[in-house]
Amino acid sequence: MNTKDNPATCACRIWTLSNLIQDETQKRFQAFYGPGMEAQTENDSRVNVIPGIKYTKIDVGGAGKLMVENATSNIYGIKSYGVIHRGKHYGNLDTIYDYYWGDYRPRLKNLNETIESVVSK
């Protein structure tokens, strides 16, 4: 079943995506900053979801990062806050586990790649 068929499922997948982004970003920042910077790591990886009529905005660390088109559940990068960039398409809510979300831009994972191997790059 496609997530666009059921608004409740779509909202649940957006919540799952936001948790995935926060976890992967936090792991990357912990590896980058090292011990003793937990407050900075937590602040910079905090994810905020702002639902809208046409798009749902996903902010990371207080800055805009992604927008989800509610009608199609497609995930896009942004040009500026509140403006989607159709050239930066990152799958849809059904394919969120195919991407690594912890970097500046989401990227497709290799089939044999784990989060630990991505963070160490």
Long-range contacts (C-beta under 8 A, 24 or more apart in sequence): 2-73, 2-94, 3-73, 3-92, 3-93, 3-94, 4-71, 4-72, 4-73, 10-70, 10-73, 10-93, 11-51, 13-73, 13-93, 13-94, 13-96, 14-49, 14-51, 14-56, 14-58, 14-68, 14-93, 15-49, 16-96, 17-58, 17-68, 17-75, 17-93, 17-96, 17-101, 18-47, 18-49, 18-58, 19-47, 20-96, 20-97, 20-101, 21-47, 21-58, 21-60, 21-65, 21-66, 21-101, 21-102, 22-46, 22-47, 22-60, 24-100, 24-101, 24-102, 24-115, 24-118, 25-60, 25-61, 25-101, 25-102, 26-102, 27-102, 27-115, 27-119, 28-102, 28-103, 28-118, 28-119, 31-119, 31-120, 55-82, 55-84, 57-81, 57-82, 66-90, 66-106, 68-93, 75-106, 77-105, 77-106
